Amino acid sequence: MPETVDTVVALRGRPGRPRSEACDVAIEDAVLDLLVEDGYQGVTMEGVAARAGVGKATIYRRWSARDSMVLDAVLRRCEEHIVSPDTGCLRGDLVEYGQALLHKFRKDGPILAAFVAETARNPALAESFRRTFLDDRRAAIREILARGVARGELAAAADLELLGDLSSAVMWHRMVVTGAPLTDDLPGRIADLVVATG
């Protein structure tokens, strides 16, 4: 059965011959370098093999489709502990969450931008990315905001979905659209906007 993006996480842990960590890193780097340099259409199984210095068979043993190869590389590079702080106050939680987000955009912004550009044309890839990357992060910010409601720092009728998108939307807009700087004070400024709605 052909591999799909839906099976990529399960395939990571399948039994069999142990994978070379150095080879995996070389392939991941090659995929992401090509993605940033040439866009999604510039990432091919053959091109990745050549850039990574491995045989094509090594690539095809791991993935039978480009979508799953690229998604796997993006998830591995962008994988980290999802921050859901509980400092005791809404503003403190939002600042810590925003600082983690700021670090993510500074570190992996070009990768995410190149990948998301393709998800706009590829609904299946977009859906897999939402389920494997975005949903857990959106749940974390909703949890922070819900605690704010419970403590009386936000109105019970506050639109948590909209407020939850605020930090990532502002940073993404600056990074991709306006080119405005992602400054160190941005998490605090965004937190102040959210708290002011309470």
C-alpha positions as CSV (number, residue, x, y, z in Angstrom):
1,M,0.0,0.0,0.0
2,P,1.4,3.4,-0.9
3,E,2.6,5.5,2.1
4,T,0.5,8.6,2.8
5,V,1.1,11.6,5.0
6,D,-1.4,10.1,7.5
7,T,1.0,7.2,8.2
8,V,4.2,9.1,8.6
9,V,4.2,9.2,12.4
10,A,3.3,5.6,12.7
11,L,6.1,4.6,10.3
12,R,8.7,6.3,12.4
13,G,8.4,3.6,15.0
14,R,8.0,0.5,12.9
15,P,10.3,-2.4,13.6
16,G,13.1,-3.5,11.3
17,R,16.6,-2.7,10.5
18,P,17.9,0.2,12.7
19,R,18.1,3.5,10.9
20,S,21.3,5.5,10.8
21,E,20.9,8.7,12.8
22,A,23.6,10.5,10.8
23,C,21.8,9.5,7.6
24,D,18.5,10.7,8.9
25,V,19.9,14.1,9.9
26,A,21.6,14.5,6.4
27,I,18.3,13.7,4.7
28,E,16.3,16.0,6.9
29,D,18.8,18.9,6.3
30,A,18.6,18.2,2.5
31,V,14.8,18.2,2.4
32,L,14.6,21.5,4.4
33,D,17.4,23.2,2.6
34,L,15.7,22.4,-0.8
35,L,12.3,23.5,0.6
36,V,13.6,26.9,1.6
37,E,15.8,27.4,-1.5
38,D,13.6,26.1,-4.2
39,G,10.1,25.7,-2.8
40,Y,8.1,22.6,-2.4
41,Q,8.2,21.8,-6.2
42,G,12.0,21.9,-5.9
43,V,12.1,19.0,-3.4
44,T,12.4,15.7,-5.2
45,M,13.4,12.2,-4.0
46,E,16.4,12.3,-6.4
47,G,17.4,15.8,-5.4
48,V,17.3,15.0,-1.7
49,A,19.4,11.9,-2.2
50,A,22.0,13.9,-4.1
51,R,22.1,16.7,-1.5
52,A,22.3,14.3,1.4
53,G,24.9,12.1,-0.2
54,V,22.9,8.9,0.0
55,G,21.6,6.5,-2.6
56,K,18.0,6.9,-3.8
57,A,17.2,3.4,-2.4
58,T,17.9,4.9,1.1
59,I,15.3,7.5,0.5
60,Y,12.7,5.1,-0.9
61,R,13.2,2.7,2.1
62,R,12.0,5.5,4.3
63,W,9.3,7.1,2.2
64,S,7.5,6.2,-1.0
65,A,6.0,9.7,-1.4
66,R,7.3,13.2,-1.4
67,D,4.5,14.6,0.8
68,S,5.3,12.2,3.7
69,M,9.1,12.9,3.3
70,V,8.6,16.7,3.5
71,L,6.1,16.5,6.3
72,D,8.3,14.2,8.4
73,A,11.3,16.5,8.0
74,V,9.2,19.6,9.0
75,L,7.8,17.8,12.0
76,R,11.1,16.6,13.2
77,R,12.8,20.0,12.8
78,C,10.0,21.9,14.4
79,E,9.2,19.3,17.1
80,E,9.6,20.6,20.6
81,H,7.9,20.7,24.0
82,I,4.6,22.5,23.6
83,V,4.6,25.4,26.1
84,S,1.5,25.8,28.2
85,P,2.7,27.7,31.2
86,D,0.8,28.3,34.4
87,T,2.4,31.3,36.2
88,G,-0.7,32.2,38.1
89,C,-1.8,35.1,36.0
90,L,-3.0,35.4,32.4
91,R,-0.4,38.0,31.3
92,G,2.5,35.9,32.6
93,D,1.2,32.8,30.8
94,L,0.7,34.7,27.6
95,V,4.2,36.2,27.7
96,E,5.9,32.8,28.3
97,Y,3.8,31.2,25.5
98,G,4.6,34.2,23.2
99,Q,8.3,34.0,23.9
100,A,8.4,30.3,22.9
101,L,6.5,31.2,19.7
102,L,8.9,34.0,19.0
103,H,11.8,31.6,19.3
104,K,10.1,29.2,17.0
105,F,9.5,31.8,14.3
106,R,13.0,33.1,14.6
107,K,14.5,29.7,14.4
108,D,12.3,27.9,11.9
109,G,10.3,30.7,10.2
110,P,11.7,30.2,6.7
111,I,11.0,26.4,6.8
112,L,7.4,27.0,8.1
113,A,6.8,29.7,5.5
114,A,8.0,27.5,2.6
115,F,6.0,24.5,3.8
116,V,2.7,26.5,4.5
117,A,2.9,28.0,1.0
118,E,2.4,24.4,-0.4
119,T,-0.4,23.5,2.1
120,A,-2.5,26.3,0.4
121,R,-2.4,24.2,-2.8
122,N,-2.4,20.7,-1.2
123,P,-5.5,20.1,1.0
124,A,-4.4,16.6,2.2
125,L,-1.0,17.9,3.2
126,A,-2.6,20.9,5.0
127,E,-5.0,18.6,6.9
128,S,-2.1,16.4,8.0
129,F,-0.1,19.4,9.1
130,R,-3.0,20.7,11.2
131,R,-3.5,17.4,12.9
132,T,0.1,16.7,13.6
133,F,1.4,20.2,14.4
134,L,-1.2,22.9,14.8
135,D,-4.0,21.2,16.8
136,D,-1.9,20.6,20.0
137,R,-0.5,24.1,19.9
138,R,-3.9,25.7,19.6
139,A,-5.2,23.5,22.4
140,A,-2.3,24.8,24.6
141,I,-3.2,28.5,24.1
142,R,-7.0,27.8,24.6
143,E,-6.1,26.1,27.9
144,I,-4.2,29.3,29.0
145,L,-7.1,31.5,28.0
146,A,-9.6,29.2,29.7
147,R,-7.7,29.5,33.0
148,G,-7.8,33.3,32.5
149,V,-11.6,33.1,32.3
150,A,-11.8,30.9,35.4
151,R,-9.7,33.4,37.3
152,G,-11.9,36.3,36.2
153,E,-9.1,37.8,34.1
154,L,-11.1,37.4,30.9
155,A,-14.9,37.8,30.4
156,A,-16.8,34.5,30.2
157,A,-18.0,35.5,26.8
158,A,-14.5,36.2,25.4
159,D,-13.8,34.7,22.0
160,L,-11.1,32.3,22.9
161,E,-10.6,31.0,19.4
162,L,-9.9,34.5,18.1
163,L,-7.7,35.5,21.1
164,G,-5.8,32.2,20.8
165,D,-4.8,33.1,17.2
166,L,-3.6,36.5,18.1
167,S,0.0,35.8,19.0
168,S,0.8,33.5,16.1
169,A,-1.2,35.7,13.6
170,V,0.7,38.9,14.5
171,M,4.1,37.2,14.4
172,W,3.3,35.4,11.1
173,H,2.0,38.6,9.5
174,R,5.2,40.4,10.4
175,M,7.5,37.6,9.2
176,V,5.7,36.8,6.0
177,V,3.7,39.8,4.9
178,T,5.1,43.1,6.3
179,G,8.7,42.2,7.2
180,A,8.3,44.1,10.5
181,P,10.8,42.9,13.1
182,L,10.0,40.2,15.6
183,T,11.3,42.2,18.5
184,D,11.9,40.9,22.0
185,D,9.0,43.0,23.5
186,L,6.4,41.6,21.1
187,P,5.1,38.8,23.4
188,G,4.5,41.3,26.1
189,R,2.8,43.8,23.8
190,I,0.5,41.1,22.5
191,A,-0.3,39.8,26.0
192,D,-1.3,43.4,27.0
193,L,-3.8,43.5,24.1
194,V,-5.3,40.2,25.1
195,V,-5.5,41.2,28.8
196,A,-7.1,44.5,27.9
197,T,-10.0,42.7,26.3
198,G,-10.9,41.2,29.7
